Amino acid sequence: MDVEPEEMLQVVDTQGRFLRAASRAECHADAALIHRSVCVLLFNAAGELYLQRRAMSKDTYPGQRDLSATGHVRTGETEDEAAARELAEELGVRPEIRRVDTMLLRLPAETELATIYRCSYNGTITPDPNELDGGAFYPPAHAIQLPDLTPYAGQILARLGYG
């Protein structure tokens, strides 16, 4: 499901303190507006990381590979709720997730305070065709070397020691 530009996000300071709500469009137009995001790294039993390929219809990084599930934290939502929602929406799965880190990501057009999660899953993945053009599992050390990896994914994998 594509997000609407009017989606309201949590603008925070560098310490994660809520300042105000702002539209997704406003946050993406002003890199000074730090907003919360989540990413989930889904691993299979072999220790491989699932990378999604972003749909060509996405407004940021269309067609590029990204972490298993990613998205923004909406106003009134916790990071844990957002991470579980993104996994269900993008991959059709609901495994138990574990929070592992939080980091400030400075991207070309936006700044996000990203909460990073990981999970294990060995069942069927059903990518939402409105969100993704599929995906595949990769050894994490290989994943970070892919030339079409989003800057978001590259920074997070490097932070977690895969690069």
C-alpha positions as CSV (number, residue, x, y, z in Angstrom):
1,M,0.0,0.0,0.0
2,D,1.5,3.3,-1.0
3,V,1.6,6.0,1.7
4,E,-0.2,9.2,1.2
5,P,1.7,12.5,1.3
6,E,-0.6,13.6,4.1
7,E,0.6,10.9,6.4
8,M,1.4,12.6,9.7
9,L,4.8,11.8,11.2
10,Q,6.5,12.4,14.5
11,V,9.1,15.2,14.3
12,V,11.7,14.8,17.1
13,D,14.9,16.2,18.3
14,T,18.2,14.3,18.1
15,Q,17.4,12.7,21.5
16,G,14.1,11.4,20.2
17,R,11.9,13.9,22.2
18,F,8.6,14.6,20.4
19,L,8.4,18.2,19.1
20,R,5.3,18.2,16.8
21,A,3.5,16.4,14.0
22,A,4.3,17.1,10.4
23,S,3.2,15.7,7.1
24,R,5.3,13.2,5.3
25,A,5.6,15.6,2.4
26,E,6.8,18.4,4.8
27,C,9.4,16.1,6.4
28,H,10.8,15.0,3.0
29,A,11.0,18.6,1.8
30,D,13.1,19.8,4.8
31,A,16.1,17.7,6.0
32,A,16.2,19.7,9.2
33,L,12.9,18.0,10.3
34,I,14.1,14.8,12.1
35,H,11.3,12.3,12.0
36,R,11.1,8.8,13.4
37,S,11.4,5.7,11.2
38,V,11.8,2.0,11.7
39,C,13.5,-0.8,9.9
40,V,13.4,-4.5,10.4
41,L,16.1,-7.0,9.4
42,L,14.5,-10.4,8.7
43,F,16.9,-13.3,8.8
44,N,16.2,-16.9,7.8
45,A,17.6,-20.0,9.5
46,A,20.8,-19.9,7.4
47,G,21.5,-16.4,8.7
48,E,20.7,-14.7,5.4
49,L,19.1,-11.2,5.3
50,Y,16.0,-10.6,3.3
51,L,16.3,-7.5,1.1
52,Q,13.3,-6.1,-0.6
53,R,13.3,-4.4,-4.0
54,R,11.4,-1.2,-3.8
55,A,8.5,-0.8,-6.2
56,M,9.2,1.5,-9.2
57,S,6.2,3.6,-8.1
58,K,7.9,4.7,-4.8
59,D,8.8,8.3,-4.6
60,T,12.2,7.6,-2.9
61,Y,14.7,5.1,-4.2
62,P,12.4,3.3,-6.7
63,G,13.7,-0.1,-7.8
64,Q,16.5,-0.1,-5.3
65,R,17.2,-2.8,-2.7
66,D,16.3,-2.0,0.9
67,L,16.1,-3.6,4.2
68,S,13.5,-6.2,4.9
69,A,10.8,-3.8,6.0
70,T,11.0,-0.1,6.5
71,G,8.8,2.9,7.2
72,H,7.9,5.9,9.2
73,V,6.4,6.1,12.6
74,R,3.0,7.8,12.4
75,T,1.7,10.3,15.0
76,G,0.2,8.3,17.9
77,E,2.1,5.1,17.1
78,T,5.1,3.6,18.9
79,E,8.2,2.3,17.2
80,D,7.3,-1.3,18.1
81,E,3.8,-0.8,16.5
82,A,5.3,0.8,13.4
83,A,7.8,-2.0,12.9
84,A,5.2,-4.8,13.3
85,R,2.8,-2.8,10.9
86,E,5.5,-2.5,8.3
87,L,6.4,-6.2,8.4
88,A,2.7,-7.1,8.0
89,E,2.0,-4.6,5.2
90,E,5.2,-5.1,3.2
91,L,5.9,-8.8,3.6
92,G,2.7,-10.3,5.0
93,V,4.5,-11.7,8.1
94,R,4.1,-11.3,11.8
95,P,7.2,-12.7,13.6
96,E,8.4,-11.7,17.0
97,I,10.7,-8.7,16.6
98,R,13.6,-7.5,18.8
99,R,14.8,-3.9,19.1
100,V,18.6,-3.7,18.6
101,D,19.6,0.0,18.1
102,T,18.6,3.5,17.3
103,M,20.6,5.8,15.0
104,L,20.4,9.2,13.4
105,L,20.4,8.9,9.6
106,R,21.2,11.9,7.5
107,L,20.0,11.2,4.0
108,P,20.1,13.4,0.9
109,A,16.6,14.7,1.3
110,E,15.6,13.9,4.9
111,T,16.9,13.1,8.4
112,E,15.4,10.2,10.3
113,L,15.8,8.8,13.8
114,A,15.7,5.2,12.9
115,T,14.9,2.4,15.3
116,I,16.4,-0.9,14.1
117,Y,14.8,-4.3,14.8
118,R,15.7,-7.8,13.8
119,C,13.7,-11.0,13.6
120,S,14.0,-14.6,12.4
121,Y,11.5,-16.1,10.0
122,N,11.4,-19.2,7.9
123,G,7.9,-19.2,6.5
124,T,6.4,-17.8,3.3
125,I,6.9,-14.2,2.5
126,T,4.2,-12.5,0.4
127,P,5.5,-9.1,-0.8
128,D,2.9,-6.4,-1.3
129,P,3.1,-5.5,-5.0
130,N,2.2,-1.9,-4.3
131,E,5.2,-1.6,-2.0
132,L,7.8,-4.0,-3.4
133,D,8.9,-5.6,-6.6
134,G,9.9,-8.8,-4.7
135,G,13.0,-9.6,-2.7
136,A,15.6,-12.2,-1.9
137,F,17.8,-13.5,0.9
138,Y,21.5,-12.5,0.9
139,P,24.5,-13.1,3.2
140,P,24.7,-9.8,5.2
141,A,28.3,-9.2,4.2
142,H,27.3,-9.5,0.5
143,A,24.2,-7.4,0.9
144,I,26.1,-4.3,2.0
145,Q,28.2,-4.5,-1.2
146,L,25.2,-4.4,-3.6
147,P,25.5,-1.4,-5.9
148,D,21.7,-0.7,-5.8
149,L,21.3,-0.6,-2.0
150,T,19.5,2.4,-0.7
151,P,21.7,4.9,1.4
152,Y,19.4,4.1,4.3
153,A,20.1,0.4,4.2
154,G,23.8,1.0,3.6
155,Q,24.2,3.2,6.7
156,I,22.3,0.8,8.9
157,L,24.2,-2.3,7.8
158,A,27.5,-0.5,8.3
159,R,26.4,0.6,11.8
160,L,25.6,-3.1,12.6
161,G,29.0,-4.2,11.5
162,Y,28.2,-5.8,8.2
163,G,30.4,-3.5,6.1
